[in-house]
């Protein structure tokens, strides 16, 4: 049996779990289907791979720049608890469940392709690391419920396949509002937060202008550059927290805050302050790298995907990682991050004073990395339907979700709930809590309840696809009707004039330099 497990683990851990390789392979297959030359196939695949590596490099810079700030915030607030980190809990689980995760992920991807081919849910989920995270969650929860290996792989594979096509469908009306077209979908398991953000924006922001229309005095026009605005905002936050941490913890402890990863401890107060300044600037660079990577991958993947879509899954859309929406509202990303983090702090206070004493829920600390990525995306979704108020309120609610849902998930993780970390994004929380509690019924009853949950998700997604997505429902139509005519006309003209963009969704103009989607297939 070992000769079967080893190749599967290699395929999952070394190829399918690396989104850059997966995207490169998919791009190459699409270009082959389009009968491109060998040079075009190799070049397109490599460029698409490099685009995702750029996103990963930017994500690494974000993580490194936020690590000392997390230490400072914990020191200032005095909070102790669980920090949700997908990579950490997956690494812990792999040691015990590695082979089951591998087979479950392979089966789940195959099931998703079958569902994309034979149901209205024509989405191909290409965010490889999130497939791995969800496969690990399902393995841990099902195995923790006492199910056998065969049941874990079979039932978990079916659930994973359903989630890979269902979640992009739930978010797609809102995604079309963000992008202004129907060429890409969101493939990220923070989808519940994005849908909530879009819905909140629809409610609170009917007359609120877009975050990208912020008027600045002439002397502050340099802040219209998103990289500059992001860097200065983080610089301010960093310096304020650094000073508060220094006053509370003292020099010795405060200086050690920068001794994380490859960093070095501060040598004196001046060096301490300037390291804070540098980390804030590094954050601005990280965001710029991510945005450039997104534009690079869009320029290669979307045209190539038409080849595979027309041959393997006709009419399918690529479902891509959360940063794919960042270029469409760059100010909203920063507003979303800050609002989501604020929601996390408020939720932590509620857990501390109410829900931990009353219900024994763990204290979930607001991790800066998940709040940046999911909060930033939630800000974009909220802005698309509700402008500035929508971005702020929607991302705040996302912060509440990614605090309370992990706390509920910890209740069903068994021994893994004692690891001081857990899965962080919204969809891991609600799905894990549901199937974990259903699995407590045990035996065949537990399996039946879990499968019913999967069928309910699939049925709801098909209903949304047919009744909402396919009918062209626009979640921001009411807002457009209330906005000034000159603003609405300007937005519509900017999008309609872009080559290949659908005039059916004249919402938010693409950022300067963003690649135009390809023309619709003939």
Order of alpha helices (4+ residues) and beta strands (2+ residues): alpha-alpha-alpha-beta-alpha-beta-alpha-alpha-beta-alpha-alpha-alpha-alpha-beta-alpha-alpha-beta-alpha-alpha-alpha-alpha-alpha
